[in-house]
Amino acid sequence: MNKILVIDYGMGNLKSVKRALEECGANAIVSSDTNEIKNVSAIILPGVGAFADGMRNLTNLGWTEALLEVKSKGMPLLGICLGMQLLSEKGEESGITKGLGLIPGKTEKLKPRHYERIPHVGWNEIVIKKKNAIFDDIPNNADYYFVHSFCLQPKNEDDILATTPYCGQFTSMVCNNNIYGVQFHPEKSQKYGFQLLKNFLRLN
Amino acid sequence: MLKIRIIPTLLWKDFGLVKGVGFDSWRRVGSVLPSIKVYNLREVDELILMDISATEENREPDYESIAEFSEECFVPFTVGGGIKNLDHIKQILRSGADKISINTAAYEKPRLIKEASERYGSQCIVVSIDVKRELDGNYYCYSHRGTTCTGKTVVEWVQLMEEMGAGEILVTSIERDGTLKGYDLELIKLVSTNVSIPVIASGGAGNYLDMHDAILKGNASAVAAASMFHFTEQTPLEAKYYLRESGIPVRNSNTANT
């Protein structure tokens, strides 16, 4: 059975991520200890909350260096929601905060157009921009559950896996080698959310 | 395109689910866990669970039960009732809720909304308001489960709440609650035109047309309903079919005939 680590850095709802992974057949452990890396085959960085708090907690726990190592080792890492945003180089939420720097680009506030409300809350589709094994058995334009006000703007178009039509369009999925990020919540997105998690578990 | 959400509301009191009329005359309508499981199977867009006795009994949210419920809830889950401070919010989120809903405590300490949204992000802070129209013709907010007039008009209050960082407003008409007579469209519209955050319409839904009107006439981003799903044959899935026929964007459900 796949053993997978959900990083606990004090930011929000880890339980539903763990439960969803278990439903997908994974053996999920929740821990804040960087030493657990050697016991698992993939890592999930979940999270809700503020960018600066998230980075501070990750740094205090030693995760900023540990995740750089994860990247160079090639182990699959999936950032969810705030977890995706933290992959960027910097966040522009109440001042500028340095991010993990695993995906070139920055995190900024969504810019609403006419009648669009922020936060972006609810079900919206993802438009697939690039082929990837993480999309196996997932149709284009499948709906996922979003709840956020910020998004990761990648520097390289090549890192964009999918976009979502809101505030013009924003990047809802990124991938740079073994580093993945999703702005939506696969753990709350039912059938296609679970499919995406299963695909992620199969990556290595 | 962002879809309109249809949200069953579960009112939780003394170990079971209840539903009343005008925030009173509660009837038992089942147990929490089986209901969550059913709505889960039916792939509803979102669920709201309100612990309506917590504030009354002046106790903290029941984290253990919330954790037990969220274990079974694979749809987005908003939990409210009895939340008074940042620690309560932290514990509810850690118990598995995706969003928390605050009502009474916001009147006692509006800055709680600011502190909460700074700490946990606006996106998980729902401000719930219970509203009644008074003889002067204005809509006023009520606290303590609709029993105490706060003296705040709806417009001043929702604007302040948005400024403090609320991520959504759940607006319930006390007079329409449980009547199945339709949402108070004037109230819903008043709220949605005065904030730029999403608005969830609540109180009075009796049929699919009421939902249609709350969205198109009231500009709601989501429609919540309880009695309509508890006491009639109507279902969230059929509501979607109806709304889709009217050209309103709804989420494709992945399961058939549920």
Interface residues (C-beta under 8 A of the other chain):
Chain A: G12 N13 L14 K15 S16 R19 A20 E23 V48 G49 A50 D53 L82 S94 P112 R117 I118 P119 H120 V121 G122 W123 N124 E125 D143 Y145 V147 H148 S149 P165 Y166 H185 E187 K188 Q190 K191 Y192
Chain B: M1 L2 K3 I4 R5 E43 D45 E46 A67 S70 E71 C73 F74 V75 P76 F77 L93 R94 S95 G96 A97 D98 K99 E118 R119 Y120 G121 S122 Q123 C124 G167 E168 S196 I197 P198 V199 S221 A222 R251 N252 N254 T255
